[in-house]
Amino acid sequence: MNEDQFLKRKPRKCPKCGFSPVASILYGMPAYDEELERKLEDKSLVLGGCVVGHEDPKWQCTGCGKEFYEWDDLRNPGLILDELK
């Protein structure tokens, strides 16, 4: 993973390609309803699969497919060490 994949908050547009919107990724077994269907259609949400892990990406560009991870100092200690050099 590259450092540019780690963000402190959801971007309005993709830092890689500039496409908007960037979707949040929903993991698990969702209950389909009208609200979920609307979010999937307007691309504010994408499904990430039923297997949930602690190192999964949080957002995905709906244009180029690039995935982004939420910046979390405890989960990404290698990035902290690189910044201290």
PDB file with SEQRES, HELIX, SHEET and CRYST1 records, atoms N, CA, C and O in Angstrom:
SEQRES   1 A   85  MET ASN GLU ASP GLN PHE LEU LYS ARG LYS PRO ARG LYS          
SEQRES   2 A   85  CYS PRO LYS CYS GLY PHE SER PRO VAL ALA SER ILE LEU          
SEQRES   3 A   85  TYR GLY MET PRO ALA TYR ASP GLU GLU LEU GLU ARG LYS          
SEQRES   4 A   85  LEU GLU ASP LYS SER LEU VAL LEU GLY GLY CYS VAL VAL          
SEQRES   5 A   85  GLY HIS GLU ASP PRO LYS TRP GLN CYS THR GLY CYS GLY          
SEQRES   6 A   85  LYS GLU PHE TYR GLU TRP ASP ASP LEU ARG ASN PRO GLY          
SEQRES   7 A   85  LEU ILE LEU ASP GLU LEU LYS                                  
HELIX    1 AA1 GLU A    3  GLN A    5  5                                   3    
HELIX    2 AA2 GLU A   34  GLU A   41  1                                   8    
HELIX    3 AA3 PRO A   77  LEU A   84  1                                   8    
SHEET    1 AA1 5 PHE A   6  LEU A   7  0                                        
SHEET    2 AA1 5 GLU A  67  GLU A  70  1                                        
SHEET    3 AA1 5 TRP A  59  CYS A  61 -1                                        
SHEET    4 AA1 5 VAL A  22  TYR A  27 -1                                        
SHEET    5 AA1 5 LEU A  45  GLY A  49  1                                        
CRYST1    1.000    1.000    1.000  90.00  90.00  90.00 P 1           1          
ATOM      1  N   MET A   1       0.828  -1.180   0.000  1.00  0.00           N  
ATOM      2  CA  MET A   1       0.000   0.000   0.000  1.00  0.00           C  
ATOM      3  C   MET A   1       0.872   1.243   0.000  1.00  0.00           C  
ATOM      4  O   MET A   1       1.943   1.277   0.608  1.00  0.00           O  
ATOM      5  N   ASN A   2       0.394   2.247  -0.687  1.00  0.00           N  
ATOM      6  CA  ASN A   2       1.099   3.516  -0.744  1.00  0.00           C  
ATOM      7  C   ASN A   2       0.504   4.487   0.257  1.00  0.00           C  
ATOM      8  O   ASN A   2      -0.659   4.373   0.643  1.00  0.00           O  
ATOM      9  N   GLU A   3       1.318   5.440   0.666  1.00  0.00           N  
ATOM     10  CA  GLU A   3       0.847   6.432   1.629  1.00  0.00           C  
ATOM     11  C   GLU A   3      -0.322   7.242   1.074  1.00  0.00           C  
ATOM     12  O   GLU A   3      -1.164   7.710   1.840  1.00  0.00           O  
ATOM     13  N   ASP A   4      -0.386   7.414  -0.255  1.00  0.00           N  
ATOM     14  CA  ASP A   4      -1.477   8.202  -0.843  1.00  0.00           C  
ATOM     15  C   ASP A   4      -2.825   7.501  -0.762  1.00  0.00           C  
ATOM     16  O   ASP A   4      -3.849   8.096  -1.097  1.00  0.00           O  
ATOM     17  N   GLN A   5      -2.841   6.250  -0.325  1.00  0.00           N  
ATOM     18  CA  GLN A   5      -4.085   5.520  -0.161  1.00  0.00           C  
ATOM     19  C   GLN A   5      -4.708   5.772   1.212  1.00  0.00           C  
ATOM     20  O   GLN A   5      -5.836   5.342   1.455  1.00  0.00           O  
ATOM     21  N   PHE A   6      -4.011   6.449   2.103  1.00  0.00           N  
ATOM     22  CA  PHE A   6      -4.486   6.699   3.459  1.00  0.00           C  
ATOM     23  C   PHE A   6      -4.960   8.145   3.582  1.00  0.00           C  
ATOM     24  O   PHE A   6      -4.196   9.081   3.348  1.00  0.00           O  
ATOM     25  N   LEU A   7      -6.211   8.313   3.945  1.00  0.00           N  
ATOM     26  CA  LEU A   7      -6.806   9.642   4.037  1.00  0.00           C  
ATOM     27  C   LEU A   7      -7.435   9.840   5.414  1.00  0.00           C  
ATOM     28  O   LEU A   7      -7.868   8.881   6.053  1.00  0.00           O  
ATOM     29  N   LYS A   8      -7.479  11.078   5.859  1.00  0.00           N  
ATOM     30  CA  LYS A   8      -8.068  11.375   7.166  1.00  0.00           C  
ATOM     31  C   LYS A   8      -9.584  11.465   7.112  1.00  0.00           C  
ATOM     32  O   LYS A   8     -10.253  11.289   8.130  1.00  0.00           O  
ATOM     33  N   ARG A   9     -10.136  11.741   5.924  1.00  0.00           N  
ATOM     34  CA  ARG A   9     -11.599  11.791   5.767  1.00  0.00           C  
ATOM     35  C   ARG A   9     -11.958  11.437   4.324  1.00  0.00           C  
ATOM     36  O   ARG A   9     -11.102  11.407   3.440  1.00  0.00           O  
ATOM     37  N   LYS A  10     -13.222  11.174   4.116  1.00  0.00           N  
ATOM     38  CA  LYS A  10     -13.704  10.813   2.789  1.00  0.00           C  
ATOM     39  C   LYS A  10     -13.517  11.993   1.840  1.00  0.00           C  
ATOM     40  O   LYS A  10     -13.963  13.102   2.135  1.00  0.00           O  
ATOM     41  N   PRO A  11     -12.862  11.765   0.707  1.00  0.00           N  
ATOM     42  CA  PRO A  11     -12.681  12.863  -0.248  1.00  0.00           C  
ATOM     43  C   PRO A  11     -13.957  13.126  -1.050  1.00  0.00           C  
ATOM     44  O   PRO A  11     -14.762  12.219  -1.262  1.00  0.00           O  
ATOM     45  N   ARG A  12     -14.133  14.364  -1.491  1.00  0.00           N  
ATOM     46  CA  ARG A  12     -15.284  14.696  -2.338  1.00  0.00           C  
ATOM     47  C   ARG A  12     -15.091  14.163  -3.749  1.00  0.00           C  
ATOM     48  O   ARG A  12     -16.046  13.758  -4.413  1.00  0.00           O  
ATOM     49  N   LYS A  13     -13.827  14.171  -4.199  1.00  0.00           N  
ATOM     50  CA  LYS A  13     -13.508  13.605  -5.503  1.00  0.00           C  
ATOM     51  C   LYS A  13     -12.242  12.769  -5.364  1.00  0.00           C  
ATOM     52  O   LYS A  13     -11.473  12.943  -4.419  1.00  0.00           O  
ATOM     53  N   CYS A  14     -12.036  11.876  -6.298  1.00  0.00           N  
ATOM     54  CA  CYS A  14     -10.904  10.952  -6.239  1.00  0.00           C  
ATOM     55  C   CYS A  14      -9.581  11.704  -6.379  1.00  0.00           C  
ATOM     56  O   CYS A  14      -9.396  12.451  -7.340  1.00  0.00           O  
ATOM     57  N   PRO A  15      -8.655  11.514  -5.428  1.00  0.00           N  
ATOM     58  CA  PRO A  15      -7.344  12.148  -5.529  1.00  0.00           C  
ATOM     59  C   PRO A  15      -6.525  11.631  -6.715  1.00  0.00           C  
ATOM     60  O   PRO A  15      -5.592  12.298  -7.162  1.00  0.00           O  
ATOM     61  N   LYS A  16      -6.869  10.450  -7.222  1.00  0.00           N  
ATOM     62  CA  LYS A  16      -6.116   9.867  -8.334  1.00  0.00           C  
ATOM     63  C   LYS A  16      -6.626  10.368  -9.685  1.00  0.00           C  
ATOM     64  O   LYS A  16      -5.837  10.838 -10.506  1.00  0.00           O  
ATOM     65  N   CYS A  17      -7.951  10.272  -9.925  1.00  0.00           N  
ATOM     66  CA  CYS A  17      -8.484  10.592 -11.251  1.00  0.00           C  
ATOM     67  C   CYS A  17      -9.385  11.821 -11.278  1.00  0.00           C  
ATOM     68  O   CYS A  17      -9.717  12.313 -12.357  1.00  0.00           O  
ATOM     69  N   GLY A  18      -9.791  12.331 -10.107  1.00  0.00           N  
ATOM     70  CA  GLY A  18     -10.641  13.506 -10.049  1.00  0.00           C  
ATOM     71  C   GLY A  18     -12.127  13.230 -10.193  1.00  0.00           C  
ATOM     72  O   GLY A  18     -12.930  14.162 -10.195  1.00  0.00           O  
ATOM     73  N   PHE A  19     -12.510  11.951 -10.314  1.00  0.00           N  
ATOM     74  CA  PHE A  19     -13.919  11.595 -10.504  1.00  0.00           C  
ATOM     75  C   PHE A  19     -14.692  11.776  -9.205  1.00  0.00           C  
ATOM     76  O   PHE A  19     -14.152  11.610  -8.112  1.00  0.00           O  
ATOM     77  N   SER A  20     -15.951  12.115  -9.347  1.00  0.00           N  
ATOM     78  CA  SER A  20     -16.833  12.251  -8.191  1.00  0.00           C  
ATOM     79  C   SER A  20     -18.126  11.523  -8.516  1.00  0.00           C  
ATOM     80  O   SER A  20     -18.597  11.636  -9.647  1.00  0.00           O  
ATOM     81  N   PRO A  21     -18.714  10.800  -7.615  1.00  0.00           N  
ATOM     82  CA  PRO A  21     -18.448  10.737  -6.181  1.00  0.00           C  
ATOM     83  C   PRO A  21     -17.494   9.602  -5.817  1.00  0.00           C  
ATOM     84  O   PRO A  21     -17.287   8.653  -6.573  1.00  0.00           O  
ATOM     85  N   VAL A  22     -16.930   9.744  -4.634  1.00  0.00           N  
ATOM     86  CA  VAL A  22     -16.189   8.650  -4.011  1.00  0.00           C  
ATOM     87  C   VAL A  22     -17.168   7.994  -3.043  1.00  0.00           C  
ATOM     88  O   VAL A  22     -17.783   8.669  -2.218  1.00  0.00           O  
ATOM     89  N   ALA A  23     -17.305   6.695  -3.148  1.00  0.00           N  
ATOM     90  CA  ALA A  23     -18.306   5.968  -2.368  1.00  0.00           C  
ATOM     91  C   ALA A  23     -17.727   5.414  -1.074  1.00  0.00           C  
ATOM     92  O   ALA A  23     -16.548   5.066  -1.004  1.00  0.00           O  
ATOM     93  N   SER A  24     -18.565   5.337  -0.061  1.00  0.00           N  
ATOM     94  CA  SER A  24     -18.225   4.595   1.151  1.00  0.00           C  
ATOM     95  C   SER A  24     -18.434   3.119   0.842  1.00  0.00           C  
ATOM     96  O   SER A  24     -19.290   2.765   0.031  1.00  0.00           O  
ATOM     97  N   ILE A  25     -17.655   2.263   1.487  1.00  0.00           N  
ATOM     98  CA  ILE A  25     -17.770   0.821   1.265  1.00  0.00           C  
ATOM     99  C   ILE A  25     -18.497   0.207   2.449  1.00  0.00           C  
ATOM    100  O   ILE A  25     -18.116   0.410   3.602  1.00  0.00           O  
ATOM    101  N   LEU A  26     -19.555  -0.551   2.150  1.00  0.00           N  
ATOM    102  CA  LEU A  26     -20.337  -1.230   3.180  1.00  0.00           C  
ATOM    103  C   LEU A  26     -19.984  -2.706   3.169  1.00  0.00           C  
ATOM    104  O   LEU A  26     -20.102  -3.370   2.139  1.00  0.00           O  
ATOM    105  N   TYR A  27     -19.553  -3.219   4.310  1.00  0.00           N  
ATOM    106  CA  TYR A  27     -19.194  -4.632   4.450  1.00  0.00           C  
ATOM    107  C   TYR A  27     -20.270  -5.359   5.248  1.00  0.00           C  
ATOM    108  O   TYR A  27     -21.034  -4.738   5.987  1.00  0.00           O  
ATOM    109  N   GLY A  28     -20.321  -6.658   5.094  1.00  0.00           N  
ATOM    110  CA  GLY A  28     -21.279  -7.466   5.837  1.00  0.00           C  
ATOM    111  C   GLY A  28     -22.433  -7.892   4.947  1.00  0.00           C  
ATOM    112  O   GLY A  28     -22.352  -7.820   3.721  1.00  0.00           O  
ATOM    113  N   MET A  29     -23.494  -8.333   5.576  1.00  0.00           N  
ATOM    114  CA  MET A  29     -24.687  -8.787   4.856  1.00  0.00           C  
ATOM    115  C   MET A  29     -25.782  -7.727   5.031  1.00  0.00           C  
ATOM    116  O   MET A  29     -26.531  -7.773   6.007  1.00  0.00           O  
ATOM    117  N   PRO A  30     -25.883  -6.780   4.102  1.00  0.00           N  
ATOM    118  CA  PRO A  30     -26.843  -5.688   4.277  1.00  0.00           C  
ATOM    119  C   PRO A  30     -28.281  -6.143   4.060  1.00  0.00           C  
ATOM    120  O   PRO A  30     -28.546  -7.078   3.304  1.00  0.00           O  
ATOM    121  N   ALA A  31     -29.181  -5.482   4.721  1.00  0.00           N  
ATOM    122  CA  ALA A  31     -30.608  -5.687   4.495  1.00  0.00           C  
ATOM    123  C   ALA A  31     -31.028  -4.698   3.409  1.00  0.00           C  
ATOM    124  O   ALA A  31     -30.978  -3.484   3.604  1.00  0.00           O  
ATOM    125  N   TYR A  32     -31.437  -5.231   2.276  1.00  0.00           N  
ATOM    126  CA  TYR A  32     -31.834  -4.359   1.177  1.00  0.00           C  
ATOM    127  C   TYR A  32     -33.133  -3.645   1.493  1.00  0.00           C  
ATOM    128  O   TYR A  32     -34.120  -4.266   1.887  1.00  0.00           O  
ATOM    129  N   ASP A  33     -33.120  -2.339   1.316  1.00  0.00           N  
ATOM    130  CA  ASP A  33     -34.322  -1.528   1.451  1.00  0.00           C  
ATOM    131  C   ASP A  33     -34.204  -0.384   0.450  1.00  0.00           C  
ATOM    132  O   ASP A  33     -33.228  -0.309  -0.297  1.00  0.00           O  
ATOM    133  N   GLU A  34     -35.184   0.498   0.432  1.00  0.00           N  
ATOM    134  CA  GLU A  34     -35.193   1.587  -0.539  1.00  0.00           C  
ATOM    135  C   GLU A  34     -34.011   2.535  -0.354  1.00  0.00           C  
ATOM    136  O   GLU A  34     -33.444   3.017  -1.335  1.00  0.00           O  
ATOM    137  N   GLU A  35     -33.641   2.802   0.884  1.00  0.00           N  
ATOM    138  CA  GLU A  35     -32.517   3.707   1.145  1.00  0.00           C  
ATOM    139  C   GLU A  35     -31.200   3.118   0.633  1.00  0.00           C  
ATOM    140  O   GLU A  35     -30.405   3.821   0.010  1.00  0.00           O  
ATOM    141  N   LEU A  36     -30.973   1.834   0.897  1.00  0.00           N  
ATOM    142  CA  LEU A  36     -29.756   1.184   0.405  1.00  0.00           C  
ATOM    143  C   LEU A  36     -29.744   1.190  -1.122  1.00  0.00           C  
ATOM    144  O   LEU A  36     -28.712   1.478  -1.729  1.00  0.00           O  
ATOM    145  N   GLU A  37     -30.847   0.885  -1.732  1.00  0.00           N  
ATOM    146  CA  GLU A  37     -30.945   0.869  -3.194  1.00  0.00           C  
ATOM    147  C   GLU A  37     -30.642   2.250  -3.776  1.00  0.00           C  
ATOM    148  O   GLU A  37     -29.955   2.356  -4.792  1.00  0.00           O  
ATOM    149  N   ARG A  38     -31.152   3.309  -3.138  1.00  0.00           N  
ATOM    150  CA  ARG A  38     -30.894   4.677  -3.588  1.00  0.00           C  
ATOM    151  C   ARG A  38     -29.408   5.019  -3.503  1.00  0.00           C  
ATOM    152  O   ARG A  38     -28.851   5.612  -4.426  1.00  0.00           O  
ATOM    153  N   LYS A  39     -28.766   4.643  -2.389  1.00  0.00           N  
ATOM    154  CA  LYS A  39     -27.340   4.929  -2.210  1.00  0.00           C  
ATOM    155  C   LYS A  39     -26.484   4.171  -3.214  1.00  0.00           C  
ATOM    156  O   LYS A  39     -25.473   4.691  -3.686  1.00  0.00           O  
ATOM    157  N   LEU A  40     -26.883   2.945  -3.541  1.00  0.00           N  
ATOM    158  CA  LEU A  40     -26.154   2.176  -4.549  1.00  0.00           C  
ATOM    159  C   LEU A  40     -26.317   2.808  -5.930  1.00  0.00           C  
ATOM    160  O   LEU A  40     -25.361   2.874  -6.703  1.00  0.00           O  
ATOM    161  N   GLU A  41     -27.515   3.268  -6.234  1.00  0.00           N  
ATOM    162  CA  GLU A  41     -27.785   3.888  -7.531  1.00  0.00           C  
ATOM    163  C   GLU A  41     -27.074   5.218  -7.699  1.00  0.00           C  
ATOM    164  O   GLU A  41     -26.566   5.512  -8.781  1.00  0.00           O  
ATOM    165  N   ASP A  42     -27.028   6.039  -6.632  1.00  0.00           N  
ATOM    166  CA  ASP A  42     -26.360   7.336  -6.767  1.00  0.00           C  
ATOM    167  C   ASP A  42     -24.846   7.238  -6.503  1.00  0.00           C  
ATOM    168  O   ASP A  42     -24.150   8.253  -6.480  1.00  0.00           O  
ATOM    169  N   LYS A  43     -24.362   6.047  -6.313  1.00  0.00           N  
ATOM    170  CA  LYS A  43     -22.933   5.743  -6.152  1.00  0.00           C  
ATOM    171  C   LYS A  43     -22.297   6.397  -4.933  1.00  0.00           C  
ATOM    172  O   LYS A  43     -21.100   6.682  -4.926  1.00  0.00           O  
ATOM    173  N   SER A  44     -23.103   6.633  -3.904  1.00  0.00           N  
ATOM    174  CA  SER A  44     -22.528   7.122  -2.652  1.00  0.00           C  
ATOM    175  C   SER A  44     -22.115   5.954  -1.765  1.00  0.00           C  
ATOM    176  O   SER A  44     -21.490   6.144  -0.721  1.00  0.00           O  
ATOM    177  N   LEU A  45     -22.474   4.726  -2.196  1.00  0.00           N  
ATOM    178  CA  LEU A  45     -22.176   3.519  -1.435  1.00  0.00           C  
ATOM    179  C   LEU A  45     -21.914   2.367  -2.396  1.00  0.00           C  
ATOM    180  O   LEU A  45     -22.613   2.215  -3.397  1.00  0.00           O  
ATOM    181  N   VAL A  46     -20.902   1.553  -2.088  1.00  0.00           N  
ATOM    182  CA  VAL A  46     -20.643   0.317  -2.821  1.00  0.00           C  
ATOM    183  C   VAL A  46     -20.562  -0.815  -1.809  1.00  0.00           C  
ATOM    184  O   VAL A  46     -20.244  -0.593  -0.641  1.00  0.00           O  
ATOM    185  N   LEU A  47     -20.847  -2.015  -2.258  1.00  0.00           N  
ATOM    186  CA  LEU A  47     -20.788  -3.180  -1.376  1.00  0.00           C  
ATOM    187  C   LEU A  47     -19.385  -3.768  -1.396  1.00  0.00           C  
ATOM    188  O   LEU A  47     -18.790  -3.952  -2.458  1.00  0.00           O  
ATOM    189  N   GLY A  48     -18.864  -4.062  -0.208  1.00  0.00           N  
ATOM    190  CA  GLY A  48     -17.505  -4.557  -0.082  1.00  0.00           C  
ATOM    191  C   GLY A  48     -17.403  -6.046   0.167  1.00  0.00           C  
ATOM    192  O   GLY A  48     -16.295  -6.572   0.267  1.00  0.00           O  
ATOM    193  N   GLY A  49     -18.509  -6.732   0.268  1.00  0.00           N  
ATOM    194  CA  GLY A  49     -18.485  -8.170   0.513  1.00  0.00           C  
ATOM    195  C   GLY A  49     -18.880  -8.494   1.937  1.00  0.00           C  
ATOM    196  O   GLY A  49     -18.993  -7.615   2.791  1.00  0.00           O  
ATOM    197  N   CYS A  50     -19.088  -9.782   2.173  1.00  0.00           N  
ATOM    198  CA  CYS A  50     -19.611 -10.188   3.479  1.00  0.00           C  
ATOM    199  C   CYS A  50     -18.515 -10.464   4.506  1.00  0.00           C  
ATOM    200  O   CYS A  50     -18.803 -10.559   5.699  1.00  0.00           O  
ATOM    201  N   VAL A  51     -17.271 -10.594   4.068  1.00  0.00           N  
ATOM    202  CA  VAL A  51     -16.173 -10.836   5.004  1.00  0.00           C  
ATOM    203  C   VAL A  51     -15.659  -9.482   5.500  1.00  0.00           C  
ATOM    204  O   VAL A  51     -15.222  -8.649   4.706  1.00  0.00           O  
ATOM    205  N   VAL A  52     -15.712  -9.271   6.792  1.00  0.00           N  
ATOM    206  CA  VAL A  52     -15.326  -7.997   7.384  1.00  0.00           C  
ATOM    207  C   VAL A  52     -13.970  -8.164   8.063  1.00  0.00           C  
ATOM    208  O   VAL A  52     -13.773  -9.081   8.860  1.00  0.00           O  
ATOM    209  N   GLY A  53     -13.042  -7.271   7.740  1.00  0.00           N  
ATOM    210  CA  GLY A  53     -11.717  -7.296   8.341  1.00  0.00           C  
ATOM    211  C   GLY A  53     -11.365  -5.937   8.909  1.00  0.00           C  
ATOM    212  O   GLY A  53     -12.033  -4.949   8.604  1.00  0.00           O  
ATOM    213  N   HIS A  54     -10.348  -5.869   9.715  1.00  0.00           N  
ATOM    214  CA  HIS A  54      -9.972  -4.594  10.335  1.00  0.00           C  
ATOM    215  C   HIS A  54      -9.046  -3.769   9.448  1.00  0.00           C  
ATOM    216  O   HIS A  54      -8.770  -2.613   9.768  1.00  0.00           O  
ATOM    217  N   GLU A  55      -8.563  -4.329   8.347  1.00  0.00           N  
ATOM    218  CA  GLU A  55      -7.678  -3.591   7.445  1.00  0.00           C  
ATOM    219  C   GLU A  55      -8.300  -3.410   6.067  1.00  0.00           C  
ATOM    220  O   GLU A  55      -7.581  -3.359   5.069  1.00  0.00           O  
ATOM    221  N   ASP A  56      -9.619  -3.311   5.997  1.00  0.00           N  
ATOM    222  CA  ASP A  56     -10.314  -3.143   4.733  1.00  0.00           C  
ATOM    223  C   ASP A  56     -10.366  -1.668   4.352  1.00  0.00           C  
ATOM    224  O   ASP A  56     -10.398  -0.802   5.225  1.00  0.00           O  
ATOM    225  N   PRO A  57     -10.373  -1.374   3.034  1.00  0.00           N  
ATOM    226  CA  PRO A  57     -10.522   0.020   2.628  1.00  0.00           C  
ATOM    227  C   PRO A  57     -11.879   0.564   3.043  1.00  0.00           C  
ATOM    228  O   PRO A  57     -12.838  -0.192   3.195  1.00  0.00           O  
ATOM    229  N   LYS A  58     -11.956   1.873   3.224  1.00  0.00           N  
ATOM    230  CA  LYS A  58     -13.194   2.507   3.680  1.00  0.00           C  
ATOM    231  C   LYS A  58     -13.944   3.190   2.543  1.00  0.00           C  
ATOM    232  O   LYS A  58     -15.169   3.303   2.592  1.00  0.00           O  
ATOM    233  N   TRP A  59     -13.219   3.651   1.509  1.00  0.00           N  
ATOM    234  CA  TRP A  59     -13.826   4.369   0.400  1.00  0.00           C  
ATOM    235  C   TRP A  59     -13.300   3.831  -0.920  1.00  0.00           C  
ATOM    236  O   TRP A  59     -12.214   3.254  -0.985  1.00  0.00           O  
ATOM    237  N   GLN A  60     -14.094   4.032  -1.981  1.00  0.00           N  
ATOM    238  CA  GLN A  60     -13.688   3.587  -3.313  1.00  0.00           C  
ATOM    239  C   GLN A  60     -14.170   4.594  -4.351  1.00  0.00           C  
ATOM    240  O   GLN A  60     -15.310   5.056  -4.303  1.00  0.00           O  
ATOM    241  N   CYS A  61     -13.286   4.929  -5.289  1.00  0.00           N  
ATOM    242  CA  CYS A  61     -13.667   5.803  -6.385  1.00  0.00           C  
ATOM    243  C   CYS A  61     -14.612   5.028  -7.303  1.00  0.00           C  
ATOM    244  O   CYS A  61     -14.321   3.893  -7.680  1.00  0.00           O  
ATOM    245  N   THR A  62     -15.735   5.635  -7.659  1.00  0.00           N  
ATOM    246  CA  THR A  62     -16.686   4.961  -8.538  1.00  0.00           C  
ATOM    247  C   THR A  62     -16.314   5.143 -10.004  1.00  0.00           C  
ATOM    248  O   THR A  62     -16.995   4.622 -10.887  1.00  0.00           O  
ATOM    249  N   GLY A  63     -15.233   5.884 -10.268  1.00  0.00           N  
ATOM    250  CA  GLY A  63     -14.749   6.058 -11.631  1.00  0.00           C  
ATOM    251  C   GLY A  63     -13.633   5.089 -11.960  1.00  0.00           C  
ATOM    252  O   GLY A  63     -13.777   4.249 -12.848  1.00  0.00           O  
ATOM    253  N   CYS A  64     -12.507   5.201 -11.238  1.00  0.00           N  
ATOM    254  CA  CYS A  64     -11.332   4.375 -11.539  1.00  0.00           C  
ATOM    255  C   CYS A  64     -11.220   3.135 -10.659  1.00  0.00           C  
ATOM    256  O   CYS A  64     -10.420   2.247 -10.952  1.00  0.00           O  
ATOM    257  N   GLY A  65     -12.012   3.059  -9.580  1.00  0.00           N  
ATOM    258  CA  GLY A  65     -11.983   1.893  -8.706  1.00  0.00           C  
ATOM    259  C   GLY A  65     -10.913   1.924  -7.624  1.00  0.00           C  
ATOM    260  O   GLY A  65     -10.800   0.976  -6.846  1.00  0.00           O  
ATOM    261  N   LYS A  66     -10.118   3.004  -7.559  1.00  0.00           N  
ATOM    262  CA  LYS A  66      -9.068   3.120  -6.533  1.00  0.00           C  
ATOM    263  C   LYS A  66      -9.701   3.078  -5.146  1.00  0.00           C  
ATOM    264  O   LYS A  66     -10.718   3.723  -4.893  1.00  0.00           O  
ATOM    265  N   GLU A  67      -9.084   2.310  -4.256  1.00  0.00           N  
ATOM    266  CA  GLU A  67      -9.585   2.176  -2.889  1.00  0.00           C  
ATOM    267  C   GLU A  67      -8.729   3.004  -1.943  1.00  0.00           C  
ATOM    268  O   GLU A  67      -7.522   3.152  -2.134  1.00  0.00           O  
ATOM    269  N   PHE A  68      -9.380   3.539  -0.921  1.00  0.00           N  
ATOM    270  CA  PHE A  68      -8.699   4.381   0.060  1.00  0.00           C  
ATOM    271  C   PHE A  68      -8.994   3.880   1.463  1.00  0.00           C  
ATOM    272  O   PHE A  68     -10.081   3.382   1.753  1.00  0.00           O  
ATOM    273  N   TYR A  69      -8.002   4.025   2.319  1.00  0.00           N  
ATOM    274  CA  TYR A  69      -8.084   3.582   3.702  1.00  0.00           C  
ATOM    275  C   TYR A  69      -8.140   4.794   4.606  1.00  0.00           C  
ATOM    276  O   TYR A  69      -7.547   5.830   4.305  1.00  0.00           O  
ATOM    277  N   GLU A  70      -8.853   4.667   5.713  1.00  0.00           N  
ATOM    278  CA  GLU A  70      -8.893   5.759   6.677  1.00  0.00           C  
ATOM    279  C   GLU A  70      -7.581   5.786   7.438  1.00  0.00           C  
ATOM    280  O   GLU A  70      -7.082   4.750   7.879  1.00  0.00           O  
ATOM    281  N   TRP A  71      -7.030   6.975   7.584  1.00  0.00           N  
ATOM    282  CA  TRP A  71      -5.780   7.143   8.321  1.00  0.00           C  
ATOM    283  C   TRP A  71      -6.017   6.736   9.771  1.00  0.00           C  
ATOM    284  O   TRP A  71      -6.925   7.243  10.430  1.00  0.00           O  
ATOM    285  N   ASP A  72      -5.209   5.836  10.248  1.00  0.00           N  
ATOM    286  CA  ASP A  72      -5.360   5.336  11.606  1.00  0.00           C  
ATOM    287  C   ASP A  72      -3.959   5.007  12.102  1.00  0.00           C  
ATOM    288  O   ASP A  72      -3.386   3.991  11.709  1.00  0.00           O  
ATOM    289  N   ASP A  73      -3.408   5.846  12.954  1.00  0.00           N  
ATOM    290  CA  ASP A  73      -2.026   5.679  13.405  1.00  0.00           C  
ATOM    291  C   ASP A  73      -1.784   4.317  14.042  1.00  0.00           C  
ATOM    292  O   ASP A  73      -0.696   3.762  13.891  1.00  0.00           O  
ATOM    293  N   LEU A  74      -2.756   3.769  14.742  1.00  0.00           N  
ATOM    294  CA  LEU A  74      -2.565   2.479  15.392  1.00  0.00           C  
ATOM    295  C   LEU A  74      -2.530   1.332  14.398  1.00  0.00           C  
ATOM    296  O   LEU A  74      -1.855   0.329  14.629  1.00  0.00           O  
ATOM    297  N   ARG A  75      -3.246   1.470  13.302  1.00  0.00           N  
ATOM    298  CA  ARG A  75      -3.327   0.394  12.326  1.00  0.00           C  
ATOM    299  C   ARG A  75      -2.207   0.460  11.304  1.00  0.00           C  
ATOM    300  O   ARG A  75      -1.905  -0.550  10.668  1.00  0.00           O  
ATOM    301  N   ASN A  76      -1.584   1.612  11.128  1.00  0.00           N  
ATOM    302  CA  ASN A  76      -0.573   1.807  10.104  1.00  0.00           C  
ATOM    303  C   ASN A  76       0.743   2.306  10.697  1.00  0.00           C  
ATOM    304  O   ASN A  76       1.191   3.402  10.362  1.00  0.00           O  
ATOM    305  N   PRO A  77       1.356   1.529  11.558  1.00  0.00           N  
ATOM    306  CA  PRO A  77       2.562   2.012  12.245  1.00  0.00           C  
ATOM    307  C   PRO A  77       3.722   2.288  11.290  1.00  0.00           C  
ATOM    308  O   PRO A  77       4.563   3.131  11.599  1.00  0.00           O  
ATOM    309  N   GLY A  78       3.800   1.621  10.160  1.00  0.00           N  
ATOM    310  CA  GLY A  78       4.873   1.855   9.203  1.00  0.00           C  
ATOM    311  C   GLY A  78       4.864   3.269   8.668  1.00  0.00           C  
ATOM    312  O   GLY A  78       5.921   3.846   8.414  1.00  0.00           O  
ATOM    313  N   LEU A  79       3.697   3.825   8.496  1.00  0.00           N  
ATOM    314  CA  LEU A  79       3.620   5.195   7.985  1.00  0.00           C  
ATOM    315  C   LEU A  79       4.083   6.194   9.028  1.00  0.00           C  
ATOM    316  O   LEU A  79       4.667   7.221   8.682  1.00  0.00           O  
ATOM    317  N   ILE A  80       3.834   5.913  10.291  1.00  0.00           N  
ATOM    318  CA  ILE A  80       4.302   6.811  11.358  1.00  0.00           C  
ATOM    319  C   ILE A  80       5.815   6.804  11.379  1.00  0.00           C  
ATOM    320  O   ILE A  80       6.438   7.860  11.490  1.00  0.00           O  
ATOM    321  N   LEU A  81       6.415   5.630  11.275  1.00  0.00           N  
ATOM    322  CA  LEU A  81       7.870   5.530  11.298  1.00  0.00           C  
ATOM    323  C   LEU A  81       8.484   6.266  10.124  1.00  0.00           C  
ATOM    324  O   LEU A  81       9.523   6.908  10.283  1.00  0.00           O  
ATOM    325  N   ASP A  82       7.863   6.192   8.928  1.00  0.00           N  
ATOM    326  CA  ASP A  82       8.386   6.897   7.760  1.00  0.00           C  
ATOM    327  C   ASP A  82       8.353   8.395   7.975  1.00  0.00           C  
ATOM    328  O   ASP A  82       9.277   9.089   7.551  1.00  0.00           O  
ATOM    329  N   GLU A  83       7.315   8.923   8.623  1.00  0.00           N  
ATOM    330  CA  GLU A  83       7.217  10.348   8.857  1.00  0.00           C  
ATOM    331  C   GLU A  83       8.259  10.841   9.862  1.00  0.00           C  
ATOM    332  O   GLU A  83       8.661  12.003   9.806  1.00  0.00           O  
ATOM    333  N   LEU A  84       8.698   9.989  10.769  1.00  0.00           N  
ATOM    334  CA  LEU A  84       9.665  10.386  11.792  1.00  0.00           C  
ATOM    335  C   LEU A  84      11.094  10.442  11.260  1.00  0.00           C  
ATOM    336  O   LEU A  84      11.970  11.006  11.916  1.00  0.00           O  
ATOM    337  N   LYS A  85      11.339   9.878  10.109  1.00  0.00           N  
ATOM    338  CA  LYS A  85      12.705   9.858   9.549  1.00  0.00           C  
ATOM    339  C   LYS A  85      13.138  11.210   9.078  1.00  0.00           C  
ATOM    340  O   LYS A  85      14.255  11.364   8.584  1.00  0.00           O  
TER     341      LYS A  85                                                      
END                                                                             
